[in-house]
């Protein structure tokens, strides 16, 4: 094989970027919500 053909479509780049941003946002919502409900004194007690 002398070369590898590739075709970069900007629409695909935007879709993948948006999807990865959405997944990372969804993955951080629950831990952030849970941490916001914790009292600071209770969290520091177990440190």
N, C-alpha and C positions, 0 to 999 in steps of 0.2 A: 504494500500500500504506500503510494507516494505522498498522498495528502488525505486529510480528513475533512470532508465538507461540513460546514456548520452554517447555521442561519440564526442570527440573533434577532429575536422579535421583541421590541420594546414593550409590547402589550403583555407578553409573558413575564418580563422582568418586573413590571408593575404589579401584576397579579401575585407573583411569588413574594415580592416584598411586602405587599399589603397583607397577604395571608400569614406570613411569618410574624408580622407586627401584631395581628389579631390574636394569633395563638399565644404569643408571649404576654400580651395583655391579659388574656383569659387565664393564663397559668399563674399570674401574680395577684389576681383579684382576691381569691379566697385566703391566701396567707396574709395579705395586707389587711383584709377585713377582720381576720381572727386576731391579728396583732393590735388592731385599733381597739378591740374590746378588752384587752388585757390591761389591768392596772399596772403602772410602772413599779410600784412597791412590790407587788406580787411577782413580777418578772425578775426583779433584782434579788429577791429573797433566795432564789435557787441558783444564782450565779456563783 
